[in-house]
Amino acid sequence: MEPEFPPGAHATEDGTHFTLWSAHAETVDVVLFDEDGGEMQSERLNAAQGGWHHVFVETVKPGARYGYRVGGAFDPAAGHWFDPCKLLMDPWAIEIDRPYHYDPRLAERGVDTAALMPKAIVTTLPEPPFPASPRFAPGGLIYEVSVRGFTRQHPEVPPLQRGTIAALAHPAVIAHLKKIGVGAVELMPVVAWIDERHLPPLGLSNAWGYNPVSFMALDPRLAPGGFGELRDTVEALHAAGIGVILDMVFNHTGESDALGPTLSLRGIDGASYFRMEGGQLVNDTGCGNTLACERAPMQRLILDTLRHFVRNAGVDGFRFDLAPVLGRGPNGFDPHAPLFTAFAGDSVLADRVMIAEPWDVGPGGYRLGQFPEGFLEWNDRYRDDVRRFWRGDAHAVGALATRLAGSSDIFSAPRTRSVNFLAAHDGFSLADSVAYAAKHNEANGEGNRDGHDANFSWNNGVEGPSDDPAVRAERARDVRALLATLFASRGTIMLTAGDEFGRTQQGNNNAYAQDNAIGWLDWAGRDVALEDHVAQLAALRAAHPALADPRLLSDADVTWLAPDGRRFDEGDWEAPDTGALAMKLASGIAVLINRSGDAVRFVDPPCEVAARSVAFVPS
């Protein structure tokens, strides 16, 4: 049932409407605060049919600070964590007055948390024009950015702007994006998050933002200029021909497991917003809780959030973290889930770019290639198979060719839905994948137990940094070969910020809590020659649209040849040591790949390809 007034706080000339949904709450009060956090007044919301609670408070104007106190039964086994002592954040708040900071008292029943919690701000945004069609189209280059770490050490960005959304609009940053051919920046979470409870005792903090509390409100650390900062940055990037994709986390909240803090949805109606089974929170996310995306209240919040960022900031699309949760229900994942249907049929969202991270940690959670038509999907099979080939694994050439051609074994539709990538925020950086054979996450304080163990990486005989010129040259060669393979691949490609100039995380493949030099890009020490190489690859890809064409390669589009000019046959694909092949496209360009340690001469097209390298030549 639709509420009489929209969810959230909506100001009029005479006051403000406050609307909140809770099916199980017995009382809902909105609490108003002054700018110093002092409690001014409290108003009881009236319950209406369908679980909506509403009150109109006269004289409350934009800029007012508020939160909710919600009363009801305390029965965690039934999903009820009602505690009127807890000040709760409005899930529909679009601005908050300060970041979240973890405190054990946030999880203690009966302890008043008003002084510990950020306050929502009544905010009225100027009416923007409805955004144009997305600037980004499949086949382009997505550039994954951790907003906080991206410019913390950028020498040309003003110090007060470093680590913020506004820094992305700085002319030096935009010039860099254009140099390497970026089609869209994909911003890792920018909405307000909280540290996991184990981090503060370790002296660490969450730097990535994948632990959200507020879904619509930007984190003040990233957007000290408020929502207008995002809108202005999107406008500046659009003016440069660059789209903006937001990474959204709708699979869990920072309220964690049964021992976690009560901050928002848990205290408003945990039984409705979270999935539970046998009196326990379902943990298909590995983060302590799982949002009930199959239910109407959570769907309403998700849809309102996405519409908000499209309408009010003009963003071009979204990437969904642990996306199978969006399609999960009582019977598991469903590619025809109501939320996916709603995306496709929504007048605001239907044309936006939608990208799935197609796995979670729940039962049957690996769903690569199973999302609805129109979704792009992160293709970890691409990452692993390309790394395995260049590492020198036997029987790897067939998988390499399949990935270059768009992964038809996974995506059967005419248009490839693959997002091809070699490295992402989660895992080794590209440079580290050729310098470390094993992860080194000791700085995370978990005894190196966290992070993935299967990295398909190698170290050229020396683990970690090396002063040996030969080792450094081998690593530089391998990184260039990997990048050339990426830019030769059919469909959409993704590069994580800094991989174009050799970023390292010192072997840490789970640097989510490293808000320091491990996680910040080293602009002063970047490998400019490698950066120039990526710029050349981007220019070559732009000059030959067949390389980026989002259609799957067909037999009419490509011929696969051995160095001696023979067409590849079954024996070539199955040979354990095959490491050289030509991908000859009908459009007039060939990609020649040589994994061996010696130069190889190709007959068709004629060209000598240096050891462990990729050549692009006319065909």
N, C-alpha and C positions, 0 to 999 in steps of 0.2 A: 504494500500500500504506500502511495506517495504521501510524504508529509505535506502539511499545509504550507509550511515555510521550508526553504532549503536547509539541509544540514549545515552546521557551523554557526558563525556569528555574522549576521547581516545587518548593517547599519542603515537607518533611514534618517530623515530630517528630525524625527521626534525621539529616536532612541534606537535600540538594537534588539533584533530577534535572535534568541539563542535556541538552537534545535539540536537534540542529541538522540541517538537510537540506543535503546536497551530493552530487551524483552523481559529480563528477570529482575531488574532493579526495583526496589520498593520506594526509594526516594532519590531524586536527582536535584542538586542545588548548584547554581552557578555562583562562583565567588569572585568578587571584583577586588582588585588590588591597586594601590597607588604605584608610582614609578619606583619607589624604594622597596616594594614588596610588602608593604603594610596592608592588612586586610581591611577593606572599606565597608563592604556590605555583601549579603548573601540573599539570593532569591531562589525560591523553590520552583522547579519546572513542573508543569501540569502534564500528566500522562495522557496520551491520546491513543486511539486504536492503531494497532500495527506496531507498537513498541516505540513510537516517537514521543519524545518529551519536549515541551516548548514553553518558553516564557518571553514576554516582551518587557524590557526594562527601559523605562524612560530616562532620558538625559544621557545615556551611555553613547559616547561618540567614538569615531575611529581613533585609535591610539590607546583605548582603554585596555587594561591587562586583566586576564581572567583565567580561571580553571574550574574544574568540576569536583564536587564531592558526591559520591554515589553510595547509597546504603542498600543493604539487603542481606541475605544469608551468607554466612562464611562456611563454605563446604567445598574445599578444593577438589575432593573426589568427584563432585558433580560439576566442576568448572566454575564455582562461585568463589571469588576472592573479594567480595564486597567489604569495604572498610572505609567509612566516612572520614577517617583520619588521613587518608591518602588523598593528596591533591592530584587530580588526573588531567592529562593533556587532552584537549579536544582533538579527536582524530581528523577533523576537517579544518583545523587551524592552518592558515596560510602564512603566518609569521609568528615567531617566538622571540622572547626578549634576550635570551642567552642560551648557550649550549647546554646539553645534558652532561652531568658529571655523576659518575657512580658513587654511591654512598651506601654502606650496609643497611642504614636505617630505612632506605627505600623499600627494603624487603621485609621489614619487621612490622608485624600486625600491631595496630593500635598506636603507632608512632606517627605524630603529625609531620607531614613532609612538605608543607607549604614553603618553608624556607629553603628546601633543597631542590625544588622543582622550577624549571623555567615557567614563565607564564605565556599563555597565548595572547596575541594582540589583535584586537578588532581592527581589521584592515579592509579598506575599500580600494580596489585596483582600478585604474582608469580603463575605460572600455577600449580595447584594442581592435584594429581591423581583423577580420577573420583571416588566419594565415593562408598563404598561397600553398600550392602543392609542394611536397617535400623537395628540398634541394638535392638530396642524395638518391641515386638509383642503383639497384643491384649491379655489380660489376666494378664498382668504384673501390677506393681505398678508405677503410675505416681506421681511424687513429684513436686507440684507447688511451685515455688520459686519467691519471689520478690528479685531481685538481690541486690537492694540497702539496703533493710532492713535485708536481710538474715545474713550477716556477719558484720554489722556495730558494733556489740558488741561481736564479737567472740574473746575470749582471745588468741587463738592460731594462728590466722591470723595476719600477720604483719600490724601495724596500717595504713600504706599507701595503703595497698591492700584491706582493709575492704570496703565492699559495692561495689566491682567491680566484673566483670565477672571472672577475674583472680583468685579471692578468691575461686571460685568453684573448682579449680584444686588443692587447698591446700591439702596436705595429710590428715590433721585432718578432713576436710570436706568430702573428698572421703571416709574415714574410717567410718564416720557417715552414709553416704548414703548406703554403703555396709552393715552396721550393721542392718539397718531396711529394707533391701531387695529392694531398689529402682531400678526399671528397666529403668526409664528415668526421667530426670529432665525436667520440663516444665517451661521455663523462661518467666515470665511476661515481657511485652514489653521492648526490649533493644535498639530499634531505637530511634532517637532523637525526643523529645517531647517538648511542651511548656506548661507553667501553664495556666489554665483557668483565664480569666481576673479578676474574683472576688476574687482570692486567695491572690495576693500580698497585697491588703489593709487589709486583715485579718491576715497578718503575716504568711501565710501558703504557701505551695508549693506542687505541684503534685509529689507524691512519687512513684506512680505505673506505670506511663508512657502511660496511655490509652488516650493520646491526641497528636497524632503524627503529625509531619511536614515532616520529611524525612523518607522514607520507607526503604531505603537501608543502610543509614549511622547510625552507632552505636552512642548512646549518649555518648559524651566524659566523662561524669561523671561516667558512668558505664564501659567504656573501654578506660581509659587514654592511654593504649598501642596500640590503633588503632585496625584495623580489625584482625591483627595477634593475638591479645589477645583472641578473640573469637575462632579462629582456633586452637590455642594451648590448650585452655580449652576443646574444643570438643575432641581433640585428647587424652587428659589426661583422660577424662571421658570415652571415648570409650575403652581406654586401661584397665579401671577398669570394663568393661562390662556394662556401663551405657550409655543409649542413651540421645540425646538432642532434645527437641521439643521447637520451638519458638512460643510464643503467638504473633499473628499479628493482627493489627487493620487496616482493609481495608474498614471500614464502614463510617468513617468521618475523617476530619483533624482538627488540632488545630486552623484552621482559623475561626471556630465557625460560628455564625449566621451573618446576614447582617451587624452587627455592629462590627464584629470581625476583627482581624488583617489580612493584606494582606502579605503573607509570601512566597507562592509558587503557588500551583495549582489555587487558586482564581485569582491571578494576571496574570497567564499564559493563562488561558482560562476557567474561571469559568463556562461558559455556557456549556462546553463540559464535564468537569470533575465532576460537581455536578448535582444532580437531582433537577429540579425546576418545580413548578406548580403554575399557576396563578400569575406569577411574584414574587414568593417567593421561598426561599430555602426549599426543602422538609426536614423534620426533623424526619425521621424514627428511628433515633439513640438517640434522646434526647440530642444531643450534638451540635445542631445548624445547621448542614448540613449533607447530605447523599451523598456518592460517587456514581457515575453512573457506577456501575460495569457491566451493560448490554452493555456498549459502548466499542468499540475497543480500544480507547486510554487508558482507565483505565484498561482494561483487559491486555493490553500489559505491563503496569507498574507493575501490580500484578504478572504476570507470570515471568517477568524479575527479580523481587525482590525475588521470591521464588527460582528460578533457581540460582540466585546469592548466596543465603545462602546455598544451597545444594552443588553447584559446589565448592565454595570457602571456605566454612567452614565445609562441610560434615555433616550438621544437618540431623536428622532422620525424622523430620516431623514438622507439624505446627498445632497450635490451632487457630481458627479464632473467634475473638471477634464479637458478634452480627452478626453471620454468615448468617442469612436470607438475609441481604443486598447483599451478594455476588450473590444470586439467584433472586434478585428483578428486575422487569422490569415494563413497563407501566401497565401490568395486574396483578401485585403482584408477589408473590414468585413462582418460578418454579424449582422443583427438577432436571429438565433436562436443566437448564440454560446453555448457552454457556460456561461460566467460569468453571462450574463443568465438562462439557464434555472435556474442554481443560486440566484440571487437570488429568483426567483419561487417556487421550491419549498422554500426554507429556512424552518423553523418559527420562527426568530428574526427573519428579515429580511423575510418575505413581506408584512407589513402596513406596513412602513416607507415613508416618502416617499422616492422616488428621483428625482433631477433630473439630467439630462444637459446638459453643455455640448456640443452636438452637432457639434463640429468639431475637427479637428486639422490639422496642416500637411502630412500625408502625402498620397500619391496617393488621390484620391477621398475626401478627408477631410471634406467638408462633407456632413453627414447629418441636417440638420434635418428632422424629421417622420418619421424612419425608425427610431426606437428602439422597443423592444417596448411593447406595450400595458401601461399602468400607469406608465410613465415620464412625468414632466414634462420639458419641454425649454426651455432658454433660447431665446427667439425673437428673434434679432437683426433679422429682417425687420420685426418690430413696431417696434423702436427706430428703424430707418432710415426706414421709411415714415411714421411719425408725425412724425419730425423733418422729413422732406422736405415734408410737408403744411404744417406751421407755418412752415417756412422760406419757403414761397411757390412751391414747384416746380409747374410745370404738370402736368396730368393726374394729380394725386396724390389726388383725392378718392375714387376707387374703391378704391385700396389702403388708404386710411384706414378706409373702411367695413368692408372685409374684416378688418382687424386688430381693429377694435372688436367685431366679431361672433365673434371667436375663431380667425380664420385657418383657415377651412375649406379654403382652397386648399392648405394644408400638412398639416393634421390632419384626416383623413377620418373618424375614429371619432366616435361620438355625443358623447363627452366631449372637450372641447378639452384638449390636453396642453401648451398654450402657457404659458410663464412670460413675461408681458408686462412689459417694462422699457424705460425711457428712457435709463438710464445704469447702469453697473456699475463695479466697481473698475477694470476694464480699459477705458480710454477717457476721454473728457471727463466731468467731473462735469456734472450737469444745469445748474447756473448757468453753467459755462464753455461749454456748448454754445450759449448765446445771447450770449456775450461774446467768443468767439474764432473766427475763420474758419479758422485753421490751428493746428496743434499748436505748442507751445513747450516742448520737452523738453531745452533746453540744460543744465539742472541735472543731467541724467543722465550727462553726460560722453561722449556718443556723437555729438556734432555734429548733434543733432536728427534723426538718421537712424532712431532707434527709434520704435516706436509707429505706430498706424494713420494713414494720410493721408486716408482717406475717412470723414469724421466727420459730414457732412450738418449742419454747424453754421453759425452766422451771428453777426455782431457788431454789428448795428444802426448800422453806419457808423463805429464806433470799435473798434479792436482792443485788447482787454484792459480794465483798469479805467477807469472814466470818472467825472469829477466833474460832468458835464453832467446836470442833473436830468431832462431830457427823455429822454436815453439810458437812464438808470437806470430811469425809469418804464416805458419800452418793454420793457426786459429783464425787469423784475418782472412785467409783464403777460404776456409770452411764457412765462415759467416757470410762472405760474399756469395758463395755458391748457394747457400740456403736462401738468401734474400732473392737471388736471381730466380730460383725455383718458385718462390712465392709469387713474384711479379709475372711469371710465365703461366700461372695457373688460371684456369677457366673460372669465371664468376667473381664473386666478391672476395676481397682479401682484407686482412686486418693486421695492423702493425701496432704494437704497444709502444707508447711514447718512450723515446730514448733508445730503442733497439736499432734505430737508424744510425746512431752514432756510438754504439758499443756500451750501453748502460750495463752496470753490474750491480748485483745485490750481494756480492761476496759469497755466492753459493747458497744464499738463503732462498728457498723456493716457496716460502709462505710468509712474506714480509708484511703481513697485514698490520702488525703492531710496531713496525719500525718507522716511527715518525722522526726520522733522523737521516744521517748521510747514507745509510743503507737503502732507504726508500726514496730519497730525493735525487733528482737528476743532476748530474755533474755537468753543467753547461760549459764551464771553463775548461774542463779536461776532456771534452768530447772529441771523438775521432772525426775530424772534418773531412778527411779523405773518404771514409766510409759513408758519411752523410752525402757527399757529392756523388758517390756511386749509387746510392738509393735515388737521388734526384735524377740521375741518368736512366735508371730502370723505370722510374715513373714516367719520364718523357717518352721512353721507348714504348711503354704500355699504352700511353695516350696516342701515340702515332700509329699503333697497330690495334685497332678495336677488337680484332678477332681474339686477342689474348684475354681481354676482359669480358667478352660476350657472355652474358649469363646463361645462354643456352648450353645444354650438355653437348660435348663434341660427338658428332656422329662419324660413321665410317667415311662419309663423303667429305668430311671436314679435315681429316687428318690421315697421314700415313706414318706408321712407326717403322723406322729403319735402323739397321745395325750400321756400324761405322763403314763396313765394306759395301754398303748400298743395298743389301738384301732387306726385303720386308721381314719384320719380326714374325716368326712362326711360334708354334707352341713350345718348341724346344728352347727358343731364346727366352721366352717368358719364364720357363721353369728352370733354366740354368742357374746354379747356385751363385756363380760369381759374375753374372752379367752386371756391368757397371757403366756401360756407355750406350746411348741411344739417341736417335734424332726424332723429334716430334715435328714433322713437316706439315704445316698447315696449308690448306688450299688457298688461303687468302694471300699467300706470298711471303711468309716468314717461317723460318725454322728455328727451333730451339734445340741446340746440341749440348748434351750432358755427358760429362766425363768424370766418373768417380775415382778412376784409378790414380795411382801415384805418378804416372808418366803421361806425357802429351799423347793424344790420339788423333790420327788423321781420318776425317770423314770424307767419303766419296761423294755422297749426295745429301745436301749440297757440299761442295768441296770446301773444306776448312780444317785447319789444325787447331784443336782445342787443348789448352794447357791442362796440366794435371789438376784434378779436383776443382773443376770450374764449369761454367755454363756460358755458352756463346749464343747470341742471337744474330742470325744472318739471313739475307734475302734468299728466297727459294724459287 
